[in-house]
Amino acid sequence: MRARSALVYTVLRLLAFLVPLGILLLFPVFQELPWLAAIFAALIGFSLSLLFLRRPLENVTGGLAARRAERGTTGRRTGAEADADAEDAALDGPQRHVEGDAR
């Protein structure tokens, strides 16, 4: 994943929310109920992102998928995966010993 594609997608998603929010807050009804303007702006932003931001989303997710596939073929592991295996080994060790004593 390139950082540029993720940054572009993030900025476009923020604009898809903030621009409708700013326009809605110009109306007197929404000035009294700003939380309602935020809900409508979120719905509008979600709709706009589904319609117009498909290509930037595909760029970001495609980069993530390629990175994950590359990691899987090279056998490299993340620190979180190594930590999870160490925790599993620590937790499984005493369990096996206790189960062995119970039989």
N, C-alpha and C positions, 0 to 999 in steps of 0.2 A: 504494500500500500504506500502510495506516495503521500507525503504530508500535505502537499498542495491540494490534492483532490479532496482530502478530508476537510481541509480548511475551507475550500470553496463550498462544499456541501453544507458545512456548519453555518457559514455566513448566509448562504441562501435560505436555509431553514429559519434562521433568526429573522431575516428580513421578511419572510413569508408570515411571520407572526407579528413583528413590530410595526410594519406598515399598516396592516388592517387595524391594529390596536390604536395607532395614532389617529387614523381616520375616524374610527368609531368614537374615540374620546372627544372629537369635535362636536358631536351631537349632544344636546343638553340632557337627554334621557340617560345617556351613558356617563355623563359627568357626575350624576347623582349616584349611579350604580357602576362603579368602575370594575367590580368583580364580574358583572355580567358582560361588560365589554371584553374582558380578558377571556371569558369562556367563548364568546363568539369569535374573537380573534384567533383563538386556538383551533376552533373548528374550521375557520377559513384557511388558516395556515396549513392545517393538515390536508385539506382538500387541494390547495395549491401545490403542495409538495407531492401529492399523489399524481397530479396531472402533469406537472412541469419539471419535476426534479428526478425523474426516473434515470436519466443518463448519469448525472453526478452520483446518484446512489449506487448504480451499477459499477461505476469506476471505483468507488470506495470498497464495496463488498467484493468485487473481483480481485482487488489488490490484497484484501485480507485472506481470501481463499487461496490465492497463489502463494502467499507467505506461509500459510498453514500447510499447504501441500509440499512446499519446499522443506519445511521443518520435518515433515513426516518422512520424506525420502532420505534426508541426510541423517536422521536419527538424533538430531539435536533436541534437547528437552529444555523447557523453560524452568526457571527457578521454582515457580509455583508447582509444576508437575513433580519436580524432585522433592520438594517439601511434602507434597501430598503422599508420595510413596514412602518417605521416611516416617511420616505419621502413621500410615497404614501398617508399616512393619512394626512400629513401636506398639501399636494397639493390638495387632494380631499375635505378637509374640506371647504375651501373658495369657491371652485367651486360649491358645493352643496348649499351653502348659496346664492351665486350670482344667480344660476339657480332658486332658490326658490323665490327670489325677482322679477325676470323677469316675472314670471307667474302671 
